[in-house]
Amino acid sequence: MKIKIVRVKTKHKIYEGKLLESYDPEIILIKLENGYNIGLKKKEILSIEEMEETKIEEKETKIEQNKSLKKIAIIATGGTIASKVDYSTGGVTPVKKPEDLLESFPELKEIAQFEVYVPFVLDSSQVTSREWKKLAKICANLLNREEIKGVVILHGTDTLHYTAAALSFMLQNLNKPVVFTFAQRSIDRGSSDAYLNLKCACLAALSDIAEVLVVGHEDMNDLSCIVLRGTKTRKMHSTKRAAFQAINDLPIARIYHDNKIEMLSKNYKKRNEKKKVEVVPLFEDKVALIKFFPGASPEILEYFIKKKYRGIVIEAFGLGQISESWIQRIKKACKKCVICITTQTIHGKVDPYVYAPARKLHEAGALFLEDMISETAYVKLGWLLGQYDLKKVKELMLKNLANEVNMS
């Protein structure tokens, strides 16, 4: 591997360091002598001088795994946690094999054996239903192998809860844990959450919770992670390490830094390795999620109807209220597509029987989805529309298929 040492001159300062690969075409990334990486906007750079070029030999790392331990499959899809740092260059590359994983997280070799799969490497904002289908198929194949005791998926945070919800529906008759985890801070930072999150995710993958789960930091400390249900989880902070929370649900478990697991709920499906996982990797992409706002024009709804969308989730006010100017349009739309109502308050549920606007909306044919998270509703609706006609979809949207609704 060749590394360039450069001197970069801006209006205010001169920087010297190793030139790194940048994922932003508008940014020059260099590693300074003090070890920090710095990004400089190209438009602010006056000149770049190449001072020297060095060649670094890439060494093959071999780490023996303990064959007496149970085996976990790791699926790396991108995001901070699915990368390793080359400290000689400051560069970041995707994890591709068990050695890459154990080199960055050596203590994991005391927990399990690992197989690593990299079906794609994407920023999570670029993940779509195409990737959900691919992941579902891979997971089903792995879970039906006797020697694989659980699956851990490394995923970027921005759309992790969409993907977790998608696999909660696509993987039927689940027999073992499928665990999503993440990192809010890069693995080369002292405050990184990557190690604890991954360790706790591996422990969750060996537990008896046969559901799609999200595991990550419980709070600002490095003492514990919480285990959350895939259909009842939402990203609630853009930068905090405790990014994900259970919505209208309790965490299933807490996992401590010393590997202790504390069960917090009895409401979960248990491991049963005699089952055979079935996969239903279907999704209708003509589905929309609309956030209602004061003064919103019903022309918004008309746009999706003209574009032949088959399903629309409307995130309404409070218990499910929207402007009465939408009611007649929704009544007509319900003949061509499925209209569902969730609440933008996040916590709590919708109820069509309290206020007049919600009652009229319900009478027009809109489905009120109790306390279902809007993102989960969007995923469930697309998954059902990928399989059934409108009548069947309307029936199943009101049924609890993957613990997406808390009926209490």
C-alpha positions in Angstrom: 0.0 0.0 0.0 1.4 3.4 -1.0 0.9 6.4 1.3 1.4 10.0 0.3 2.8 12.6 2.7 1.4 16.0 1.7 1.6 19.7 2.7 -1.8 21.4 2.3 -1.9 25.2 2.4 -5.1 27.1 3.2 -5.8 30.8 3.7 -5.2 30.4 7.4 -2.8 27.5 8.0 -0.5 24.9 6.6 -1.1 21.2 7.4 1.2 18.2 6.9 0.3 14.6 7.1 -0.7 11.4 5.4 -3.3 11.7 2.6 -6.3 9.4 3.3 -9.1 8.2 1.2 -12.1 10.5 1.5 -15.7 9.4 1.0 -16.7 13.0 0.2 -15.4 14.3 -3.2 -15.4 17.8 -1.8 -13.2 17.0 1.1 -9.4 16.3 1.4 -8.7 14.1 4.4 -5.3 13.9 6.0 -3.9 12.3 9.1 -1.8 14.7 11.2 1.4 13.8 13.1 -0.5 14.0 16.4 -2.7 11.2 15.2 -5.9 13.2 14.5 -7.6 13.1 11.1 -8.7 16.4 9.6 -11.0 17.2 6.7 -10.4 20.3 4.6 -12.8 21.7 2.0 -11.3 21.6 -1.5 -12.6 25.1 -2.2 -10.6 26.5 0.8 -7.3 24.9 -0.3 -4.7 27.1 -2.0 -2.2 24.4 -2.8 -1.3 20.7 -2.2 2.3 19.7 -2.3 3.4 16.0 -2.4 6.4 15.7 -0.1 7.1 12.0 -0.2 5.5 8.6 -0.9 6.0 5.6 1.4 5.1 2.0 0.9 3.5 0.1 3.8 3.4 -3.7 3.7 0.0 -5.1 4.4 0.4 -7.9 6.9 -2.0 -10.9 7.1 -3.3 -11.3 10.6 -4.1 -14.8 11.8 -6.1 -15.2 14.9 -7.0 -18.7 16.2 -10.6 -19.1 17.2 -11.7 -21.3 20.1 -13.5 -24.2 18.4 -15.1 -25.3 21.6 -17.3 -22.1 21.6 -20.6 -21.7 19.9 -20.6 -20.1 16.5 -22.2 -16.7 15.5 -22.6 -15.3 12.0 -21.7 -11.6 11.6 -23.2 -9.8 8.7 -21.4 -6.5 8.0 -23.4 -4.0 5.9 -21.6 -0.8 6.4 -21.6 2.0 9.0 -19.0 2.9 11.6 -19.1 -0.4 13.5 -18.6 -2.5 10.3 -15.2 -1.0 9.7 -11.7 -1.4 11.0 -9.0 1.2 11.4 -5.5 0.8 9.9 -3.5 2.7 12.5 -0.5 3.0 10.2 -2.4 5.0 7.7 -5.5 6.3 9.6 -7.6 4.8 6.9 -10.8 2.8 7.5 -11.7 -0.4 5.6 -14.7 -2.7 5.9 -14.6 -5.8 8.1 -14.4 -8.8 5.6 -13.3 -11.8 7.7 -13.2 -13.0 11.3 -9.5 -11.9 11.6 -10.6 -8.3 10.8 -13.2 -8.4 13.5 -11.0 -10.1 16.2 -8.1 -7.8 15.5 -10.3 -4.8 16.4 -12.2 -6.6 19.2 -9.8 -9.3 20.5 -12.0 -10.1 23.6 -14.7 -11.4 21.4 -12.8 -14.6 20.8 -13.6 -15.5 24.5 -17.4 -15.3 23.7 -17.9 -17.2 20.4 -16.5 -18.4 17.1 -17.3 -16.2 14.1 -18.1 -16.4 10.4 -18.2 -13.0 8.6 -20.3 -12.1 5.6 -20.3 -8.8 3.7 -23.3 -8.8 1.3 -22.9 -5.0 0.6 -21.2 -1.9 2.1 -23.5 1.1 2.2 -24.1 4.1 4.3 -27.5 3.3 5.9 -29.2 6.3 4.3 -28.7 4.4 1.0 -30.3 1.1 2.2 -33.6 0.2 0.5 -36.0 -2.7 0.3 -33.5 -4.4 -2.1 -31.0 -4.7 0.7 -33.7 -5.8 3.2 -34.7 -8.7 0.9 -31.0 -9.7 0.5 -30.4 -9.7 4.2 -33.5 -11.7 4.9 -32.5 -14.4 2.5 -28.9 -14.6 4.0 -30.3 -14.7 7.6 -32.7 -17.5 6.8 -29.9 -19.6 5.3 -27.6 -19.0 8.2 -30.3 -19.6 10.9 -31.2 -22.9 9.3 -27.6 -24.1 9.7 -27.4 -26.2 12.9 -23.9 -24.9 13.9 -24.9 -21.2 13.7 -26.5 -20.2 17.0 -27.4 -16.6 16.2 -26.8 -13.8 13.7 -25.4 -10.3 14.4 -25.9 -7.6 11.8 -23.6 -4.5 11.8 -25.6 -1.6 10.4 -25.5 2.2 10.2 -27.8 4.0 12.6 -29.9 6.2 10.4 -32.2 3.5 8.9 -31.3 0.6 11.3 -34.8 0.5 12.8 -36.4 0.3 9.3 -34.2 -2.7 8.4 -34.9 -4.3 11.8 -38.6 -4.0 11.3 -38.3 -5.4 7.7 -36.5 -8.5 8.9 -39.0 -8.9 11.7 -41.7 -9.5 9.1 -39.7 -11.1 6.4 -38.2 -13.8 8.6 -41.1 -16.2 9.6 -41.0 -18.9 12.2 -37.8 -17.5 13.7 -35.7 -20.1 15.6 -32.7 -18.1 16.9 -31.8 -14.4 17.7 -31.1 -11.9 14.9 -29.4 -8.9 16.5 -28.7 -5.5 15.0 -26.0 -3.3 16.5 -24.2 -0.1 15.6 -21.7 2.5 16.7 -22.4 6.2 17.0 -18.7 7.0 17.4 -15.8 5.6 15.4 -13.7 2.7 16.7 -10.5 4.8 16.8 -12.0 7.2 19.4 -11.7 6.6 23.1 -15.4 7.3 23.6 -16.4 4.8 20.9 -19.5 2.7 21.8 -18.5 0.0 19.2 -16.9 -2.5 21.5 -19.6 -2.7 24.2 -22.4 -2.7 21.6 -20.8 -5.5 19.6 -19.9 -7.6 22.7 -23.5 -7.3 24.0 -24.9 -8.1 20.6 -22.9 -11.3 20.5 -24.2 -12.2 23.9 -27.8 -11.5 22.8 -27.2 -13.7 19.8 -26.4 -16.6 22.1 -29.5 -15.9 24.3 -32.8 -17.7 24.2 -34.6 -14.6 22.6 -35.7 -15.8 19.2 -36.7 -12.4 17.8 -35.2 -9.6 15.7 -33.5 -7.4 18.2 -31.6 -4.1 18.4 -28.8 -3.9 21.0 -26.9 -0.8 22.0 -25.7 1.5 24.9 -28.3 2.1 27.5 -27.0 5.5 28.6 -23.9 7.6 28.6 -21.9 5.1 30.6 -20.1 2.0 29.4 -21.8 -0.3 31.9 -24.7 -1.8 30.0 -26.6 -2.2 26.8 -30.3 -2.7 26.4 -32.0 -5.3 24.2 -34.9 -3.9 22.2 -37.5 -5.5 19.9 -37.0 -4.7 16.2 -40.6 -3.6 15.6 -40.8 -1.3 18.7 -37.5 0.5 18.4 -36.6 4.0 17.0 -33.5 6.1 16.7 -34.1 8.9 19.2 -30.9 10.9 19.1 -28.6 11.9 16.3 -25.3 11.7 18.2 -25.7 10.2 21.7 -24.4 6.7 22.2 -27.8 5.7 23.7 -29.3 6.4 20.3 -32.2 3.9 20.3 -35.1 3.5 22.6 -38.1 1.2 23.0 -41.3 3.0 21.9 -44.5 1.9 23.7 -42.6 -1.2 24.9 -40.2 -2.3 27.5 -36.6 -3.4 26.8 -36.5 -7.2 26.7 -33.2 -7.4 28.6 -30.2 -5.5 29.9 -26.7 -6.9 29.2 -23.9 -5.7 31.5 -20.2 -5.1 30.6 -19.3 -8.1 32.7 -21.4 -10.3 30.4 -24.3 -10.7 32.8 -27.8 -10.7 31.2 -30.8 -9.4 33.2 -34.2 -10.2 31.7 -36.6 -7.3 32.0 -39.6 -8.8 30.2 -41.2 -12.2 29.9 -42.9 -11.2 26.6 -40.7 -12.6 23.9 -40.4 -15.6 21.7 -37.9 -18.2 22.8 -35.2 -20.1 20.9 -36.4 -23.3 19.3 -33.7 -24.7 17.0 -36.1 -27.5 15.8 -37.9 -24.8 13.8 -37.0 -24.1 10.2 -37.0 -20.4 9.3 -39.0 -19.4 6.3 -38.3 -16.2 4.4 -40.8 -13.9 2.7 -38.6 -11.4 1.0 -41.3 -9.3 -0.6 -41.9 -5.5 -0.6 -44.1 -3.1 -2.5 -42.1 0.1 -3.1 -45.2 2.1 -4.0 -45.7 3.0 -0.3 -45.4 6.4 1.3 -45.0 7.8 4.8 -46.4 11.3 5.1 -46.0 13.6 8.1 -49.2 15.8 8.4 -48.5 19.4 9.3 -50.8 22.5 9.9 -52.3 23.7 6.7 -51.1 20.7 4.7 -52.9 20.6 1.3 -54.8 17.4 0.2 -52.9 17.9 -3.0 -50.1 16.0 -1.3 -52.3 13.0 -1.1 -53.4 13.5 -4.7 -49.8 13.3 -5.9 -49.3 9.8 -4.5 -52.7 8.6 -5.8 -51.9 9.8 -9.3 -48.5 8.1 -9.0 -50.5 4.9 -8.3 -49.1 4.3 -4.8 -50.8 1.3 -3.2 -50.3 2.3 0.5 -49.9 5.5 2.5 -49.1 5.9 6.2 -50.2 9.3 7.5 -48.4 10.4 10.7 -51.2 12.5 12.2 -51.6 14.8 15.2 -52.2 13.4 18.7 -54.8 10.6 18.7 -55.1 10.7 14.9 -56.5 14.1 13.8 -55.8 15.8 10.5 -57.6 18.6 8.6 -61.1 17.8 7.5 -60.2 19.0 4.0 -58.5 15.7 3.6 -61.5 13.5 4.5 -63.3 13.3 1.2 -60.0 12.7 -0.7 -59.1 9.9 1.7 -62.5 8.3 1.3 -61.9 8.2 -2.5 -58.3 7.1 -2.1 -59.3 4.1 0.1 -60.9 2.5 -2.9 -57.5 2.4 -4.6 -55.0 2.0 -1.8 -54.6 1.4 1.9 -54.5 4.5 4.1 -53.1 4.0 7.6 -53.0 6.5 10.6 -50.2 6.7 13.2 -49.3 9.4 15.7 -46.5 11.9 15.4 -46.2 12.1 19.1 -44.1 8.9 19.0 -45.2 7.6 22.4 -48.9 6.7 22.9 -51.5 5.5 20.4 -54.1 6.7 17.9 -57.8 6.4 18.8 -60.6 7.2 16.3 -63.3 7.5 18.9 -62.3 10.6 20.9 -62.4 13.6 18.6 -64.7 14.3 15.6 -61.9 14.7 12.9 -60.5 11.2 13.8 -64.0 9.7 13.8 -64.7 11.1 10.3 -61.3 9.8 9.1 -62.0 6.3 10.4 -65.5 6.4 8.8 -63.8 7.3 5.5 -61.9 4.1 5.6 -58.5 4.9 7.1 -57.0 2.3 9.4 -56.0 3.4 12.9 -52.8 1.4 13.9 -53.0 1.7 17.7 -49.4 2.4 19.0 -47.5 1.1 16.0 -44.4 3.2 15.2 -44.7 5.1 11.9 -41.6 3.5 10.4 -42.7 0.0 11.4 -46.2 0.8 9.9 -44.5 1.8 6.6 -42.4 -1.4 6.5 -45.3 -3.7 7.4 -47.6 -2.1 4.9 -45.0 -2.4 2.1 -44.4 -6.1 3.1 -48.1 -7.0 3.1 -48.7 -5.2 -0.2 -45.9 -7.2 -1.8 -48.1 -10.4 -1.2 -51.8 -9.6 -0.9 -54.7 -7.7 -2.3 -56.0 -4.6 -0.6 -58.8 -6.4 1.3 -56.4 -8.9 2.9 -53.8 -6.1 3.6 -56.4 -4.1 5.5 -57.3 -7.1 7.6 -53.6 -8.0 8.4 -52.6 -4.4 9.1 -54.9 -4.5 12.2 -53.4 -7.8 13.4 -50.3 -8.2 15.5 -47.8 -10.2 13.4 -44.4 -9.4 15.0 -45.2 -7.8 18.3 -45.5 -4.5 16.4 -48.6 -3.5 18.4 -48.9 -3.4 22.2 -52.5 -4.4 22.8 -52.5 -3.6 26.5 
